[in-house]
Amino acid sequence: MDRKLDDVVDCLKTGQRYGRPCSLLIGAGCSVTAGVPTAAGFVELIKDHYPSAYDRAAEKTYPACMAALDKGPRRDRTRSLSTRSPGPR
């Protein structure tokens, strides 16, 4: 089944109308286009801005580096990236 953007919009509106929360899962291409770094980009940001957390990470991977960040910096870093997105085009 091939779905178009209008189908997705209808589905989201129907969920909202019936009080059924839902999440829209999109691929990395949308995030990168919006200026959100890839997983490797996040690792580089942590290395540059939070070297102690980077050093604590057992592996230099996205999950390990994110886990090594304290809760506040992890939240602030992801929030700053999502609020600077240019939004729909």
Backbone hydrogen bonds, N-H to C=O, Kabsch-Sander energy under -0.5 kcal/mol:
donor,donor_aa,acceptor,acceptor_aa,energy
3,R,1,M,-0.6
7,D,4,K,-0.6
8,V,4,K,-1.5
9,V,5,L,-2.5
10,D,6,D,-2.4
11,C,7,D,-2.2
12,L,8,V,-2.5
13,K,9,V,-2.5
14,T,10,D,-2.4
15,G,11,C,-2.2
16,Q,12,L,-2.1
17,R,13,K,-2.6
18,Y,14,T,-1.9
19,G,16,Q,-1.4
20,R,15,G,-3.6
25,L,23,S,-0.7
26,I,24,L,-0.5
30,C,27,G,-1.1
31,S,27,G,-0.9
32,V,28,A,-2.9
33,T,29,G,-2.0
34,A,30,C,-1.4
35,G,32,V,-1.5
36,V,31,S,-2.5
42,F,38,T,-2.2
43,V,39,A,-2.0
44,E,40,A,-2.0
45,L,41,G,-2.2
46,I,42,F,-2.6
47,K,43,V,-2.5
48,D,44,E,-2.5
49,H,45,L,-3.0
50,Y,46,I,-2.5
54,Y,50,Y,-2.2
55,D,51,P,-2.6
56,R,52,S,-1.9
57,A,53,A,-1.5
61,T,59,E,-1.2
65,C,61,T,-2.8
66,M,62,Y,-2.7
67,A,63,P,-2.1
68,A,64,A,-1.5
69,L,65,C,-0.9
69,L,66,M,-0.6
74,R,70,D,-2.2
75,R,71,K,-2.5
76,D,72,G,-3.0
77,R,73,P,-2.7
78,T,74,R,-1.9
79,R,75,R,-2.6
80,S,76,D,-2.6
81,L,77,R,-1.4
82,S,78,T,-1.8
83,T,79,R,-2.1
84,R,80,S,-0.9
85,S,82,S,-0.5
